[in-house]
């Protein structure tokens, strides 16, 4: 939370603007994704996708290299130091992922909780700024800037939905590479577009390839019959899901704006450190209930690794080496 662009706007008294931008990015991505679905169908159904799958090893290596090399643009340190640190984070996370595969039961819940959640919360305990009163005003951003962020985010989110080990965090980095404007407002729009589009196209990928790319898709695959998408017309089940997505997103757009305004008015009165402590305790208890003492050990190790990029100033997306490196090694063999 302490390093995200939305948090920067919060500290400037612009939390409501961040909420509105996120809602705009998500709803815009829903609309664009519906228009992009048919081209996406032809791409995934074409020989291009088969070629991509046959050369998946090199694709994943290339994406990993790009994510590491983009650290050279960091303004916090020298380019070679940034690349070295990001490589170290990626490698350590990858080794951690290999160890996780050797455990008797899956431990990805405590692993991801530590890498991306608990590590950030612990860092926030030592960096507890004063939350200023929030202004309630609409964001001032040009329509073309909104459109570019939504389109770049949605396209990136759709492309990574078919690749194992590649998440919306990687898609955001790739989308921002195509944008010169990297102000917090643009990042929030792009990030929201990526996350929303990624969910929609992971659903499309489930019907196109019958492979689930997320936990949500695994759940959908278990509770309903997934019919293969063989013609240009989507299967009835997928079409029903799209109607549900469009309806829910339309309602949630206005609900989010309203709730964001109400929350912004009293957020500065919330005891910040107490809230963080309660979240830490809740996460630890949840991990123990689900995964026991071994889960707590995994959580501790993952949190330690997750603190490295935060403290050194490199992107936390490098921690996705926990999935990418084991997949690359498996494909190599």
Secondary structure, 3 states (H helix, E strand, C coil): CCCCHHHHHHHCCCHHHHHHHHHHHHHHHHHHHHHHHHHHHHHHHCHHHHHHHHCHHHHHHHHHHHHHHHHHHCCCCCHHHHHHHHHHHHHHHHHHHHHHHHCCCCCHHHHHHHHHHHHHHHHHHHCCCCCCCCCCCCCCCCHHHHHHHHHHHHHHHHHHCCCCCCCHHHHHHHHHHCCCCCCHHHHHHHHHHHHHHHHHHHHHHHHHHCCCCCHHHHHHHHHCCCCCCCCCCCCHHHHHHHHHHHHHHHHHHHHHHHHHHHHHHHHHHCCHHHHHHHHHHHHHHHHHHHHHHHHHHHHHHHHHHHHHHHHHCCCHHHHHHHHHHHHHHHHHC
